[in-house]
């Protein structure tokens, strides 16, 4: 008997937008529709225990909320998950359904065996294994309809003049990056000096501190979106329409999108602290590949072809 899941991917989501979006992108890149199923560990202790049980080959849904009844997922072709909250669950669900599982990000601490395919960022320094497929950046589904809708929505708010446009995408501080008003002003002074003949666009994010928002607003932009005042998302239009994109270096998702889609020359605004860890490795690897500091775009066709072969799709 056919079910609504036939031919689809079952995406296990931990509720984090960055993880869920990469899982959705993976499904679309595999050519599959998908259904979402929220999962979570019953407790921190359950998550800690999952590492040991996985190493012992024990896969049990008793550690998890959300996998109590998988009958509605019968007929799915693959289970997908992104992030540590889904790795063990993906193995449990895949075993119950008799299908392979593919995960995004490196499942450090879990046994690599049991995953049909692991799309692991190269900056995480994944182990060499037959089911590990290194990728240079976060997954982005280059969906033409999505970007067309984004451009249309942007044009309903602002009509570009036709001159070359440069766009600035501002993120926020994290454990490896700072974002001070003084640093932001210095970067914007330099950008404005470099782009006198261009239109200038900017967007901040939910992570941008108020004092940095104020610095951004003090400059004369042709188009400015301050997220704390307006949650419209102009980034799809920026990616498709701008000839140059400046992105704060800690914004791995936005850098990945800028380096995958559109035709813009991409630059990373270096707000990383000393060392910078994997964020530094990420930016440096994009520079080495010509994606940052150039116009080359990431093409994951070989990696996705390998993923399909590993997953039998």
RODO-2510 file (C-alpha; in nm, 4 decimals, decimal comma):
residues 313
     n   res          X          Y          Z
     1     x     0,0000     0,0000     0,0000
     2     x     0,1383     0,3401    -0,1001
     3     x     0,1542     0,6153     0,1596
     4     x     0,1950     0,9915     0,1533
     5     x     0,5652     0,9367     0,2286
     6     x     0,6431     0,7367    -0,0839
     7     x     0,9371     0,8927    -0,2644
     8     x     0,9976     1,1511     0,0080
     9     x     1,2648     1,2174     0,2660
    10     x     1,1827     1,2159     0,6351
    11     x     1,3628     1,5129     0,7922
    12     x     1,4234     1,4922     1,1657
    13     x     1,4472     1,8463     1,3014
    14     x     1,5789     1,9751     1,6333
    15     x     1,3930     2,3029     1,5798
    16     x     1,7052     2,5049     1,4985
    17     x     1,6475     2,7010     1,1786
    18     x     2,0084     2,6720     1,0602
    19     x     2,0003     2,2946     1,0961
    20     x     1,6534     2,2511     0,9524
    21     x     1,7343     2,4645     0,6473
    22     x     2,0396     2,2534     0,5677
    23     x     1,8332     1,9350     0,5939
    24     x     1,5744     2,0828     0,3585
    25     x     1,8500     2,1831     0,1180
    26     x     1,9923     1,8302     0,1283
    27     x     1,6532     1,6815     0,0449
    28     x     1,5996     1,9208    -0,2456
    29     x     1,9508     1,8579    -0,3771
    30     x     1,8708     1,4861    -0,3702
    31     x     1,5597     1,5639    -0,5763
    32     x     1,3172     1,4631    -0,2996
    33     x     1,0162     1,6221    -0,1371
    34     x     1,0176     1,5941     0,2392
    35     x     0,8172     1,5774     0,5597
    36     x     0,9379     1,7224     0,8899
    37     x     0,9354     1,5337     1,2192
    38     x     1,0478     1,7179     1,5363
    39     x     1,2702     1,5108     1,7661
    40     x     1,4575     1,5746     2,0874
    41     x     1,6355     1,3831     2,3582
    42     x     1,4297     1,3273     2,6716
    43     x     1,7072     1,4801     2,8821
    44     x     2,0750     1,5808     2,8691
    45     x     2,1528     1,2465     3,0319
    46     x     1,9723     1,0665     2,7490
    47     x     2,1857     1,2484     2,4932
    48     x     2,5038     1,1609     2,6835
    49     x     2,3941     0,7960     2,6953
    50     x     2,3253     0,7951     2,3206
    51     x     2,6968     0,8252     2,2437
    52     x     2,7758     0,5110     2,4433
    53     x     2,4802     0,3124     2,3129
    54     x     2,5598     0,4068     1,9556
    55     x     2,9152     0,2810     1,9980
    56     x     2,7695    -0,0445     2,1282
    57     x     2,5334    -0,0675     1,8318
    58     x     2,2216    -0,0147     2,0444
    59     x     1,9608     0,2077     1,8784
    60     x     1,6549     0,2762     2,0920
    61     x     1,3760     0,5312     2,0595
    62     x     1,3382     0,5317     2,4389
    63     x     1,5973     0,8095     2,4648
    64     x     1,3954     1,0358     2,2377
    65     x     1,0691     1,2240     2,2105
    66     x     0,9182     1,2196     1,8625
    67     x     0,9977     0,8704     1,7386
    68     x     0,7241     0,6871     1,9238
    69     x     0,5226     0,6139     1,6090
    70     x     0,6926     0,6012     1,2711
    71     x     0,4101     0,4246     1,0872
    72     x     0,3161     0,7447     0,9019
    73     x     0,6706     0,7576     0,7613
    74     x     0,6453     0,4152     0,5962
    75     x     0,7463     0,4456     0,2345
    76     x     1,0062     0,7187     0,2797
    77     x     1,3310     0,6728     0,0877
    78     x     1,5771     0,8270     0,3294
    79     x     1,5994     0,9782     0,6768
    80     x     1,7832     1,3114     0,7007
    81     x     1,9121     1,5020     1,0018
    82     x     2,1432     1,7929     1,0765
    83     x     2,3134     1,8582     1,4080
    84     x     2,3886     1,6567     1,7204
    85     x     2,0244     1,6540     1,8296
    86     x     1,9334     1,4416     1,5270
    87     x     2,2304     1,2131     1,4586
    88     x     2,1341     0,9278     1,6918
    89     x     1,7648     0,9726     1,6071
    90     x     1,8464     0,9368     1,2366
    91     x     2,0060     0,5983     1,2979
    92     x     1,7126     0,4862     1,5131
    93     x     1,4515     0,5944     1,2568
    94     x     1,6456     0,4547     0,9621
    95     x     1,6749     0,1150     1,1301
    96     x     1,3039     0,1102     1,2151
    97     x     1,2027     0,2049     0,8611
    98     x     1,4601    -0,0071     0,6800
    99     x     1,6018     0,2852     0,4832
   100     x     1,9395     0,4634     0,4820
   101     x     2,0047     0,7865     0,6689
   102     x     2,2014     1,0870     0,5508
   103     x     2,3210     1,3571     0,7881
   104     x     2,4703     1,7020     0,7534
   105     x     2,7589     1,8229     0,9747
   106     x     3,0168     1,5917     1,1256
   107     x     2,8716     1,3547     1,3892
   108     x     3,1647     1,3815     1,6262
   109     x     3,1388     1,1314     1,9123
   110     x     2,9120     0,8919     1,7237
   111     x     3,0258     0,5887     1,5257
   112     x     3,0536     0,6763     1,1569
   113     x     2,9145     0,3363     1,0665
   114     x     2,5369     0,3256     1,0385
   115     x     2,5145     0,6526     0,8528
   116     x     2,4532     0,5985     0,4837
   117     x     2,6072     0,9346     0,4015
   118     x     2,7658     1,2158     0,6029
   119     x     2,7940     1,5569     0,4390
   120     x     3,0680     1,7038     0,6577
   121     x     3,2077     2,0569     0,6275
   122     x     3,5744     2,0321     0,5338
   123     x     3,6612     2,2937     0,7978
   124     x     3,5493     2,0436     1,0656
   125     x     3,8389     1,8208     0,9538
   126     x     3,6284     1,5053     0,9129
   127     x     3,7873     1,1623     0,9153
   128     x     3,8442     0,9935     0,5813
   129     x     3,5766     0,7257     0,5487
   130     x     3,3777     0,5752     0,2658
   131     x     3,0520     0,7337     0,3786
   132     x     3,1965     1,0798     0,4555
   133     x     3,1563     1,3404     0,1812
   134     x     3,3436     1,6652     0,2608
   135     x     3,1721     1,9865     0,1478
   136     x     3,3264     2,3368     0,1471
   137     x     3,0330     2,5254     0,3014
   138     x     2,6858     2,4982     0,4507
   139     x     2,4265     2,3457     0,2209
   140     x     2,2193     2,5885     0,0184
   141     x     1,9495     2,4794    -0,2230
   142     x     1,9871     2,7085    -0,5249
   143     x     1,6113     2,7252    -0,5776
   144     x     1,5249     2,9592    -0,8645
   145     x     1,1684     3,0124    -0,7478
   146     x     1,2832     3,1081    -0,3971
   147     x     1,5202     3,3740    -0,5288
   148     x     1,2712     3,5030    -0,7833
   149     x     1,0194     3,5530    -0,5035
   150     x     1,2827     3,7280    -0,2930
   151     x     1,3729     3,9672    -0,5721
   152     x     1,0051     4,0407    -0,6402
   153     x     0,9388     4,1184    -0,2724
   154     x     1,2450     4,3434    -0,2587
   155     x     1,1404     4,5352    -0,5708
   156     x     0,8005     4,5963    -0,4149
   157     x     0,9820     4,7876    -0,1415
   158     x     1,2683     4,9407    -0,3379
   159     x     1,3430     4,9784    -0,7090
   160     x     1,7173     4,9703    -0,7858
   161     x     1,8480     5,2472    -1,0109
   162     x     2,0290     5,0150    -1,2471
   163     x     2,3754     5,1146    -1,1266
   164     x     2,6031     4,8475    -0,9853
   165     x     2,5011     4,7669    -0,6300
   166     x     2,7094     4,6537    -0,3358
   167     x     2,5430     4,4946    -0,0357
   168     x     2,6575     4,4525     0,3227
   169     x     2,5229     4,1704     0,5421
   170     x     2,5887     4,2221     0,9140
   171     x     2,5629     3,9386     1,1626
   172     x     2,6545     3,9502     1,5286
   173     x     2,9070     3,8467     1,7918
   174     x     2,9641     3,4908     1,9065
   175     x     3,2261     3,3051     2,1091
   176     x     3,4805     3,3428     1,8276
   177     x     3,3859     3,6844     1,6901
   178     x     3,3213     4,0346     1,8174
   179     x     3,1165     4,3135     1,6611
   180     x     3,1925     4,6523     1,8121
   181     x     3,0610     4,9905     1,6936
   182     x     3,4173     5,1111     1,6366
   183     x     3,5059     4,8130     1,4190
   184     x     3,1812     4,8441     1,2228
   185     x     3,2389     5,2141     1,1552
   186     x     3,5906     5,1451     1,0285
   187     x     3,4686     4,8734     0,7923
   188     x     3,1841     5,0862     0,6583
   189     x     3,4140     5,3875     0,6082
   190     x     3,6388     5,1663     0,3951
   191     x     3,3501     5,0138     0,2001
   192     x     3,2002     5,3538     0,1236
   193     x     3,5388     5,4809     0,0042
   194     x     3,5704     5,1804    -0,2291
   195     x     3,2198     5,2045    -0,3771
   196     x     3,1539     5,5699    -0,4543
   197     x     2,9908     5,5020    -0,7931
   198     x     2,7628     5,2205    -0,6693
   199     x     2,4316     5,1848    -0,4974
   200     x     2,4833     5,0729    -0,1382
   201     x     2,2506     4,8344     0,0439
   202     x     2,2694     4,6890     0,3938
   203     x     2,0876     4,4509     0,6248
   204     x     2,1528     4,3720     0,9889
   205     x     2,0301     4,0581     1,1666
   206     x     1,8610     3,9444     1,4848
   207     x     2,2112     3,8999     1,6303
   208     x     2,3297     4,2549     1,5607
   209     x     2,3766     4,4596     1,8820
   210     x     2,1714     4,7841     1,9086
   211     x     2,4834     4,9996     1,9231
   212     x     2,5999     4,8496     1,5928
   213     x     2,2552     4,9065     1,4415
   214     x     2,3004     5,2735     1,5318
   215     x     2,6364     5,2918     1,3535
   216     x     2,4904     5,1286     1,0436
   217     x     2,1982     5,3731     1,0409
   218     x     2,4358     5,6707     1,0609
   219     x     2,5618     5,6018     0,7060
   220     x     2,3802     5,7148     0,3934
   221     x     2,2441     5,4016     0,2257
   222     x     2,0316     5,3698    -0,0848
   223     x     1,8521     5,0843     0,0928
   224     x     1,8842     4,9841     0,4586
   225     x     1,7072     4,7128     0,6572
   226     x     1,7564     4,7248     1,0343
   227     x     1,6299     4,3899     1,1577
   228     x     1,5374     4,5166     1,5039
   229     x     1,2865     4,7486     1,3330
   230     x     1,1817     4,5423     1,0307
   231     x     1,2125     4,1639     0,9903
   232     x     1,1786     4,1587     0,6107
   233     x     1,4540     3,9459     0,4536
   234     x     1,6314     4,1221     0,1633
   235     x     1,9192     3,8727     0,1456
   236     x     1,7845     3,6660    -0,1486
   237     x     1,7610     3,9878    -0,3510
   238     x     2,1057     4,1003    -0,2361
   239     x     2,2529     3,7668    -0,3466
   240     x     2,0888     3,7798    -0,6895
   241     x     2,1179     4,1519    -0,7700
   242     x     2,4357     4,2856    -0,6094
   243     x     2,7674     4,2857    -0,7945
   244     x     2,9592     4,2731    -0,4665
   245     x     2,8666     4,1293    -0,1266
   246     x     3,0346     4,2033     0,2055
   247     x     2,9462     3,9570     0,4830
   248     x     3,0705     3,9506     0,8423
   249     x     3,3013     3,6512     0,8770
   250     x     3,1122     3,4743     1,1576
   251     x     2,7998     3,4480     0,9405
   252     x     2,8767     3,1034     0,7998
   253     x     2,5257     3,0539     0,6625
   254     x     2,5211     3,3867     0,4804
   255     x     2,8756     3,3398     0,3488
   256     x     2,7763     2,9960     0,2227
   257     x     2,4742     3,1403     0,0430
   258     x     2,6760     3,4275    -0,1048
   259     x     2,9432     3,1847    -0,2280
   260     x     2,6906     2,9403    -0,3748
   261     x     2,4269     3,1548    -0,5462
   262     x     2,4189     3,4605    -0,7698
   263     x     2,7167     3,6145    -0,9443
   264     x     2,8474     3,8637    -0,6887
   265     x     3,2079     3,9038    -0,5849
   266     x     3,2170     3,8095    -0,2158
   267     x     3,4254     3,9554     0,0653
   268     x     3,4364     3,8498     0,4316
   269     x     3,4528     4,1291     0,6878
   270     x     3,6989     3,9871     0,9398
   271     x     3,5514     4,0261     1,2869
   272     x     3,7007     3,7000     1,4124
   273     x     3,9066     3,6908     1,7285
   274     x     4,2590     3,5509     1,7658
   275     x     4,2697     3,2016     1,6263
   276     x     3,9050     3,1982     1,5262
   277     x     3,8883     2,8183     1,5289
   278     x     3,6661     2,6592     1,2684
   279     x     3,5293     2,9996     1,1627
   280     x     3,8816     3,1011     1,0583
   281     x     3,9359     2,7702     0,8801
   282     x     3,6035     2,8150     0,7024
   283     x     3,6860     3,1624     0,5709
   284     x     4,0401     3,0684     0,4742
   285     x     3,9198     2,7614     0,2848
   286     x     3,6694     2,9764     0,0928
   287     x     3,9471     3,2200     0,0075
   288     x     4,1715     2,9377    -0,1068
   289     x     3,8949     2,8110    -0,3341
   290     x     3,8402     3,1532    -0,4888
   291     x     3,4883     3,1830    -0,3445
   292     x     3,5771     3,4688    -0,1071
   293     x     3,7758     3,7450    -0,2727
   294     x     3,6413     3,6344    -0,6092
   295     x     3,3297     3,5445    -0,8053
   296     x     3,3684     3,1680    -0,8221
   297     x     3,0590     2,9832    -0,6973
   298     x     3,0420     2,6537    -0,5134
   299     x     2,9205     2,3618    -0,7247
   300     x     2,8241     2,0595    -0,5180
   301     x     2,7238     1,8434    -0,8149
   302     x     3,0051     1,5870    -0,7601
   303     x     2,9351     1,5678    -0,3857
   304     x     2,5603     1,5282    -0,4349
   305     x     2,6153     1,2615    -0,7002
   306     x     2,8281     1,0692    -0,4489
   307     x     2,5646     1,1193    -0,1775
   308     x     2,2951     0,9812    -0,4067
   309     x     2,5061     0,6764    -0,4809
   310     x     2,5701     0,6157    -0,1096
   311     x     2,2002     0,6485    -0,0298
   312     x     2,0808     0,4468    -0,3287
   313     x     1,8805     0,7349    -0,4768
***
